[in-house]
């Protein structure tokens, strides 16, 4: 549940449930907020599950489970995946080394199951695992003016760089940690982390102090991330092999064995996955789950679609067969059909490319998937 519901209500918010967590859907005009983020800066309360890992063996323990190398230095982070033995994504997560502990940011519904499952795997290691989802507020600050926004309100520190590093400082009387994001909206961005009790004051600071910022909700976040070509856990990642999503940002191909690594390496060594994530421009708005065809042959399925506020036309993400040419593409379901044109991602080039932008190997090579 949102930590600052009264503040959102005063701003005219409409709420929606997302992965079991109440979040802001929009504030009345999501397309206007979208353009405000693209042209300036916006603020969103993020929905995460947060897991703390403490103990002398914390880095080694987590590193043996996840798909990317866990940073050993205080102030550094990484994006990683939690896979099942068949190599399919169970969760994506950000891992931050906060000195005496690691903090893991997961999709909201994934924190509690992760804590329960990982506690059962602790044997002789010095590791303590706790669910801290209710202990922190997290606010995303995105847009080409986000660095100026952070600089205007952050005390005792500068805006961190590069992506997924962080600095500690204060905003007003509240202590905060500011993380440089991996640019999921296709714009430079940050996440501001504070104690739950300080969430109201931090949100007020981010919206009303220093450089003004527009509040936005998850409907706008989804349209921004779609334009940026960023695959999201709920719609593009859950249950898929990471190679198909081109998610090299979350994989370290040189680290040792982790759960699911054998399948990821097998697909990598084969040179190409069975499917890939593509962008489609369509002549009418389509729905998630609609079938993608090429010359009348079924080749894939739409995962997300919106009426793009930046382009003023319908766009979609879809998984299609890796070798599909899409010269005569169409999208159809039981009710309607639309002609489609495959386009390179991102749909919209902003101030920073998303680090989750799909990347696939040259089919002629067989290294690093």
N, C-alpha and C positions, 0 to 999 in steps of 0.2 A: 504494500500500500504506500502511496506517496507520503513523504514526510511533511509536505508543506501544502496540503490540500486547501486550506483556507486562503492562502496566498493565490493559488491557481484559480480558485473560485472567484476571488475579487477581480481577477484579470479576465474573467469570462470563459473559463475553461469548460470543455466537455470531456468527460473521462471515459476510458475504455479499459477492459481487462486485457493484459498482455502477459502470457506465460504465468498466469496466476497472480499477477501484480497489477493493482490499479495505477494507471498512468494517464497523463494528459493526451487525449486524442488530438484536439486542436483548440484554438481560442476564438473560433468563429469564422476566420478567413484563412484557411491553411495555405492557399495559393499565394496570398499576399505575404504571409510569413516566409514562405519558400523564397520569394524574390528578395525579401529583406536579408535573408542569410546569404544568398548568392551575391548580393551587392554590398553588404556591410557586415553585420555580425548578429547572431542570435543565440539564445540560451534555452536549453532544455534540461529538465530533470531526468536523469538517466535511471533506468531500471536494471539493477544488477543484483545477483546473489554474490555475497562476499565471504570468502573462506580465508581464515588465517592459519598459517602453518608455522609452528614454533619448534624449537629444539635444535640441538647441534647437528642433526642429520637432515634438516629440513630441505636443503638444496638438493642433496643426493637423492632423497626420497622422491621428491616431485620430478626431478630430472629423469628418473628411471621409468616414469609413467607417461609423460607427455611427449608430443612430437617435436618440440623445439628445445633448444638448450636453455636451461634456466640461468639467468644472469647471477653472477656471484658477487657483484659490486652493488653496494647501497646506492640507490638513486637510478637504477637501471630496470628496464622491463622488457618483456617480449610477448608476442602473440603466439599462442600454441593451441593444439587440438588434443582432445581426449578421445581415443579411438577404442572400438571394441576389437576382439581378436580377429574379426573379419576385415579390419581396416576401415570400418565405417565410423563416421563422426558421431560421437555421443554428446560432445559439448565442445564449444570453442571457449577460450578463456584468455584473459590478460594476466600475466604473472609479474608482480613487482617485488623487487628486493628492497624491503624497508628496514634493513639492518638486522634487528633481532628477530624478524619474522618475514615470511613471504605473505603477500596478500594476493589472492586469486579472485578475479572478477569474472563471473560466469553469467549466462542467461539466468533470469530470476528463478525459474523452477528447477535449475540444475544444482544449486548449492547444497541443499539438504541431502539429496541422494549421493552426491559426491562425498560429503562428510561421512555419511553412514558407510559407504563402500570402502573409503580409504582407511577409516579407523579399523576395519576388519583386516586390513592388510599390514597393519603395523605389528611387528613382532619384537625384535630386540632393538630396533632403531630408537633413538632419542627424538621422538616426533610427537607433537600435540596438535590436534586438528580441531578447529572450532568454527561454527557458523556465526559470522559477524554481520550478517545482512542488515540487521536493524541498528547497527552501531554507527553507520556512516551515511551521509548524504553525498550524492555525486551529481554534478551539473556539467553538461557539455556546453562548450563555447565554440561556435563554428562560424566561419565566414572569412573573407579576405582581410577584414579588419580585426580579426580575433587577437592577433598579437598586440595591437594597439589597445584593445579592450583590456587584456590581462595586464599590460603595463600600467594602465591608468588606475588600477585598483589593487594591485598586488604590492605589498610592502615587504622589505627585507629580502627580496629575491628578484631575479629577472625571469622572463619567460624562458622555459627550458627548451633545449634542442640537443640532439635531433629527436625524431619520433620515439616515443615510449621511454623517454627519460623524464625525470621529475625533479622539482625543486620545492622546498618547504618555505612558507612565509606566512603572511597574515592578510586578511581582508577585514578592515575595521578591527574589532576585538577578537575575531575568530581566527584560530590557527587553521591553515589550509595546506594541502599538498596540491600542486599544479602539475599535471602530466601532459606532455605533448602527445596528442593523439596520433593514430595512424591514418588520419584523414578520411574517415568513412563517407563524409558528405562530398568529397572532391574539393574541399576547401581546407586551408590550414585550420587547425583546431586544437583545443585543449580540453581536459577534464579537470574539474576542480573538486577535490575531495575534502570533506569536513566532517566533524563530529555531528551526530544526529541532532543534538541540541542547538547547534549553530546553523542548521540548514535554512531556517527562515531568514536570518540576517544575511547569510551569504547570497541567497537568491535575490534579496532586495539590493544588495551591493552590485551584483552582476547585471541586473536590469536597469537600475536607476542611478548608480554612481559612476563617476568617470565617464568614459565614452558610452553613450546609451546603446542598449541592445534590445532586440525584439524577442519576446518569449515565443517559443514554438513547441509543438507537440510531436507525437510519434507519427501522425499522418504526414507531416512535413518531413520528418527524418526519413521516412520510407521513400518519399518521392525524391529527396536529395540523394540518398544512397543509391537508388535505382539509376538516376541520371549519371552518377559517378561510377556505375558498374560494380558496386560493392556487394558481394554475396553476403546475405544475413543468415544467422543460424536457423531461425524458424522456417524460412522459405527456401533457401538454396543449399544449406549445409547439412542439416540434421539427417543422419542415415546414409550419407553419401561418402564414397571414397574421396579423400581430399584431392587426388590427382585430377578428378573430373571437374572440380571447381577451379582448377588452376591456382590452388592456394599455396603457392611456394612461400609466401610470407609466414606461414605457420609451420613450416617443415624445415628441419635441419637434416640434410641427406648424409651428413658425415658423422652424426652422433651415434652412440651405441644403441643396443636393442631397446625398444619400448613396445608397449602393447599395440598391435596392429601394424608394426613396422615391416613385417615380412611381406604383407600384401602391398603396402605402399611401394616398397622397393621392387617388387615383382612388376607392378605396373610401370614404375619408372624405368626399369631395365628393358621393358618391352618397347619403349620409345614413345608411346602415346596411349592415353586412356580410351575407354570405350565411348565416352561422350564428352562434350565441352559446353561451357556456358557462353551464350551469344546474346547480342542485343538485336532487337527487332523493332523497326518502325512499322506500324500497322495503319490501315486506312480507317479503322474504327477501333474503339476501346474493346479489348478482349479480357478474358477472365483467367485467373490462375487455374491451372488444370486443363486448359484448352490444348488440343492436339496441334502440333506443328507438322505440316506436310511439305514435301518438296516434289514437284511434278506428280502430285497425287499420292505419293508414298509417305506413310507415317514415319517421321524421323525424330520426334521429340515432344516435349511438353512445356508449356508456359509455367513459370514459377511466380512471377509478379508482373503486374501491368498497371500503368497510371496514365492519366492525361498530363503530359509533362508541362509544368508551369513555365519552364525556361524555353521550350521549343514550340509550345502551343500545338502539340500533336500527340497522339497516343504512342507510347513506347512500351516495350516489354523485355523481360529477361526470360530465357528459355534454355533448357538443356536439350541438345540435339546430338545425334550420332556424330562422332568425331570427324568422320570423312564426308558428312553431308555437305553438298555444294551450296544449297539454298538459292539456286538460280531462279526457281519458280516457287518461292515459299508462300505458304498460306497458313492461317490459324483458324481452327474451327472447333465448335462444340455442338451440342444438340440444338441450340437455339439460333446460332448465327455463324457466319464465316467472314474472314477479313483477309485481304491481300497483305503480304508482309515483305519487307526488305531487310536483309541482314546488314548490320552496320558494325563497325569497329567500336569497341568500348574504350573510353567512356562515351556516353551520349553527349555529355557536356564537359568541357575542359575548364576546370576552375583554377583556383590559386595553387592547389597541390593535388597531385594524383593520389587516389586511395592506394595504400599499400596492399590492400586485398584485391586490387584489380586483377582479374584472371590472367595468368601467364602460362603458356604451354610451350613445350620443347619443339624444336625443329624435328619433324618426323624422321629425318635422316640420322639423328643422333639417338643414342640409347642411354645417356648418362643423365642423372638428376631429373628424371621424369618430366 
